């Protein structure tokens, strides 16, 4: 559906105040119908997931077979035993320090990695930080992704013991290396280092959050629905200075507002971060018989009410049908350009 037709339908429903914070105030690409197949002569968008280190590998393995639209998964680690256990389409071994001691290895790793990225347009990186991932590995990955002009979204989980000053410094370096190439970097878990957060609990939280992040970006592009988007529009929307955060919520019954409220209040997001975000993207999933334009209008008004009207926040959204949901509605919010005041 074209954006103009969509707005006319919303207007007919009495939603005249729907989009003053633009989607995109006349500058966006038109919102088009879901494309299950590429346009004639065009290559379908390639989605890749790159798991780095043990934590990244565990998250990827836990979601094996559940990441829709995935073209290729790649696991990279310095530990051959851990790499052997990972469930991935492709696996790459990295030798710590070899970038400094053997230029041939450097060329070999970069060349192998670049070859595995053929046909990939959007890459999701998932990794633990502050836990000993070789900074040279992150730099090499960033260099190849940059050279191939691949849009990248990174998702990170802090390692246990990150409250230690040294580990905090390492985590800062890791995030800096990822931000050097990623359009946005999203934390996947809350206070992983706190004594009240167990390893299994934090890992399960990270797995669940990454699945929401991945499908929150990909489903509005590939899934059937009322409002679908171009994946490059979503990624470029998230390319803002400042921090990024994700929130998600579920609700049953014809009450999408409850799912949106749960997403806004999610511990990884919260009203404070959402209020200070320069860009907000959200994805609403619902059963076919209850996902209506009027519902979309209501949840957009909720998001607009939670953002700073003086900050001119940009809002972009997708709404897709999913009859396989165990609940009636699921909402994922991605906020970027966060500057907490």
N, C-alpha and C positions, 0 to 999 in steps of 0.2 A: 504494500500500500504506500502510495506517495505521501510525503509529509503534508502537502496541502490538503489532500483528501482526508488524512487523519485528523488534522485540525478542524476541518469542517464538520466531521462526525462528532468530535468532542464539543464543538460549539453548539451543535444541535442538542447535545445532552446538557447544556447549561454550564459548560466548563470554560467560560470566556476568560477566566483569570488563570488559565492553566500554565502557560509557558512564558511568563515575563522574564525568567532568568535564562532564557534561550535554549535551546536545543536546535539550533545554535543562533539565534537572532539573525537569521538570513544568511549565515556564512557556512552552514553545514551542508554536507552531501544529503540528498533526499533520502528519507527512510523508505526502504523498498521492501517488497515481499520477500519472504524467506526463499533462499536459493538452495535447493537440495542438490542441484547439479550446476556446474559452472556454466557461464555463458559460452556460446559456441566459439570454439577456438581458444578459449581461456583455460589456463591450468588451475585446478582447484587449490585453495589456500592450504598450505602444509603446516600442520601444528606439530611441534616437537616438545618433549620434556627431557631436560638434562638434570640428572640426579648426581650431586657431587658429595662424596664422602659417605660415611656409614649412615648418618641420619637421613641424608637425601635418598640413599639406596633403600632404607627401610620404608620410607614414605612411598616411594615409587612401587616397591614390591607389594605393599599392602593394597595399593589401588590397581594392581595389574588386572587388565580386562574391564575396568570400570570407567576408564577415561575415554569418553566418546570422541569421535572425530580425530583421534590421535594417529598421526602418520608414522612417527618413530619415537621410541624412548631410548635414551643413551645414559648409561651409568659410567661414572668416572671416579676412580679411587686410587689411593696409594697403597692400599692393603689388598693383596691378591686373594686372600681368604674371604674377606668381606665382599669383594667384587664377585667372587664365585657364587655367593648366596643370593645376589640381587636378581630379581626377575626383570629383565630388560631386553629390548630388541638387539641392542649393541652395547658392548662393554669396552672401555679403554683404561689401560693401566698407565699411571703417571709415576715417574721416578722423582722423588723429592731431591732438589738440588741439581738435577741433570741439566736444567736449562743453563746453569752456569758452568758445568764441567764438560758437557758434550753438545756442541752445537748441532751435531747430526741428530741426536735424540730430540732436540727442540724442534727441528724441522720435521722429524718423523711424526711427533705427537700432533703438531699443528696441522700437518698435511692429512693425517688420519681423521682428525676431528673435523676439518673442513669438508672432507669427503662424506662423512656421515651427515653433515648438515645440508647436503644437496636436496633440493625440493622442500626445504623448511623455510617458511616465511615468518612465523611467530614461534618463539621459543620460551618455554617456562623453565626457569632454573629453580631447583629446590635443593637447599643445602643447610647444614648446621653451621653456626658461626661461633668463633671464639674457642673452638675445640681442636685446633691443630691442623686445619686445612691449609695446605701450602699456598701462601700468597702468590707464589709464582704460577701455580696452577690456575688460580682465579684470573690472574693477569693474562695468561696464555689464552684461556677461554674467552675472555673479554676481547682480546685482540682479534681473534678469528671471527667472532660474532659481529664485531664492528666492521671488519674488512668485507664481510658478506652482506652487510646492511640488513641484518636480521633484527626485527623488533623483538624486545625481550622484556619479560616480566619475571622478577625474582621473588622467591618466597623463602624466608629464613626462619630457623628456629635456634635460639641461643643454646649453648651447651651447658651442662651442669657445672657449677662452680664459677659461673661468669661474674659473680659478685666480686671475685678476686680482681685486684687492680690490673694485673698483667693480662688476664683473660679479657677484661673490658677493653684494654688497648688493642688486643688481637681482634676482637669482635668489631671494633671501630674500623680497623684496617680492612677487614673482610667486607664490611658493608660499603666502605669507600670504593673498594675494587669492583663490587657489584654495581654500585650506582654509576660507575664510570661507563657502563655499557647498558644497564637496564633502564627501561622507561620508568619503572616504578619498582620499589622494594617493599614487600609486605611481610610484617612479622606474622608467624603462624601460631604462636602460643604465648600465653601470659606467664611472666615470671617463672620461666623454666628453672631458674637457679634457686628459687625459694625452697626452703626445707619442707613447706607444706605441699609442694607440687612433686609428685612421684614421677619417676621416669616413664612408666607405662601411661600414666594419665596425661602427661605433657605430649608424649608421642602420639597418642590417640587423638588428642586435641589438634595437633599439627596435621595429622592425616585428614581429619574431618574438614579442617579449615582449607587445606590445599585443594581438596575436592570441590569445595564451594567456590574457591577462587578460579580454578580451571574452568568449571562449567558455567560460572557466572560470566566469564568472558566469551567462551566458545558457543554456548547454546543460543544467545541472541543472534549469532551469525549463521549457524547451520540449522537450528531447530525451527519447526513450524510454529507460527504464532501471529499475533496481531501486529506487533512492532518488532522488526528485526533490523540488524545493523551490519555495517561493514567492519570487519575485525580491525582494520587499520584505523578507523575512526575511534574505536574503543581504546586501542593502545595509545594513539596520539593524545586522546583526551586525558589519559593518566600520566602523560609526560609533563609534569609540573615540578617546579622547585619545591622543596620541603618534603615532609614525611608522607607516607601513605598508610592507610589502615583499611581493614575489612570488617564487616559485620554481617550477620545473617540470622534469619529467624523463620520459624515455621508456624502455621496455624491451621486449624480445621474449622469447618463451617464456612459460610459465606462471609468471611471477615478477614480480608487481606490486610486491613489496618493493623490487626494484632500481629501479623507476621512482620510488617514494616516496623512497628514499635519495638518488637524484639530485636530486629536487626540494628535499629538505631541505638538501643541500649546495650548491645553486645559488648562484653568487656574489652574486646580488641578495638572497638570503635568508640562508642560513647558520644554523648551530645557535645562534649567539649571539642573533640577532634572534628566531628561533622560540622560544627558551627564555624570552625576556622578553616575549612577546606576551600580551596579555590575551584576545585572540580569535583563533582559527585556523579558517579555512574551507578545505576542500580538495575537489577534484572528481577522481574517478577515472573514466577512460574505458577501455573494453576491448571486445574482440570478444565477441559474444553467447554463444559456446560456452564461454568461460572466465571471464566476469564472474559471480562467485558471491558469496553472503553470506559464506562463509568467507574469501574473498579480502578483502572489505571489512573484516572483523573484524581481519585481520592488519595491514593498513595503518593502521587506526585506532590499534591498539596501538603502532605505530611512532611516530605523531604524538604520542600521549600520553606516550610515553617521552622525547620530545624537548622537551616543555614543562615548565615549572616547576610541580611538583605543589603547592607552597606558595602559588602565585599564583592558584590556582583558575581556570585558563584555560578559556574557553568554546570548545567544539568543535562545529562544524556541518559537514556533508558531503553530497555528492551523488555518485551513481554511475550513469553512463549508458552505453548501448550505442553503439558506433561501429565498424561493420565496414569502414569506409573507411580506418581507420588503417593506415599502412604498417608500424607495429610492432604489438605486441599490447596494450600498456598505455600510457596517458599520464596523468600526474598533474599537477595545478596546485594550488599552495598559496598562499593569500592570508592573510597575518598582519597584524593591526592592533593598535593600542594598545601599540606597542613602546616600551619605556623601557629602553634599554641601561644596564646598571649597571657 
